[in-house]
């Protein structure tokens, strides 16, 4: 069953961020890279083929690899609330389903934070709370043991206390329901939004998906959107008034004719609005939204499943949507799930 999680991982992801008073389980050494990342400098972080972690300026310049002195494939990257560290997932021989690591923005001070010793099918999609003391993540697990095969699989949307390393599962999705993108914090740190996707019985394609919220302390899950809209990849606005999401997620749905655009909705499920209109069919799809720190634009990935990029993958490039008008702009840097370095907003 967990092929869906691994499929999404292979397609690359974003995950959350690091720093805080965390005692790492493993420290690895240093692997600095250039150019230097100065305090307050604007950057976007992302992962892309061939399984590297990248930084690029918002205008598409100074793209470079963050060198990591560790075997395995990094993906699902995000920033610490102060913008000084990165968090990401690595698949390697020790954690083939994924573990969460953190590093400085130059790749130094690399450390393993959380993995399959806590989540049997891997830990993924971490995002720091605005207070920097908690981490949202998805903990994948099953009921199998060393002597029995698994019969049930689930994805826990969880909150990790980075002081005590205590994890609280606030929502459990049992197969065929799943979540395959990062959760997002409300600016006040009291709520999380996340997607709920449903796979078909053969584990071959997504049949529906919806946007949901849950209190960060645990409680009732509220489903905000019609599953037939195929909402996914939600991100909370910096002022807390809206949640942005895409339709027909470019990470889990490929080779379709339906357009994928950015929508917004109020956290109580009202005021649903289609923001971008530039995607009119499956040949150009806009997805994986992430608000800028000032709330003026929404960073997106532009997917073209009918084209291949320089690495031979489905073509995905950097762009943004004007948060007020829905006007679409493409920058063109190859990659996916771009995350802006925090300035006024907390978490990544």
Secondary structure by P-SEA (a helix, b strand, c coil): caaaaaaaaaabbbbbcccccccccbbbbbbbbccccccccccccccccccccccccccccccccccccccccccbbbbccccccccccccccccccbbbbbbccccccccccccccccccccccccccccccbbbbbbbccccccccccccccccccccccccccccccccccccccccbbbbbcccccbbbbbbbbbccccccccbbbbbcccccccbbbbccccccccccccccccccccccccccccccccccbbbbbbbbccccccccccccccccccbbbccccccccccbbbbbbbcccccccccccbbbbbcccccccbbbbcccccccccccccccccc
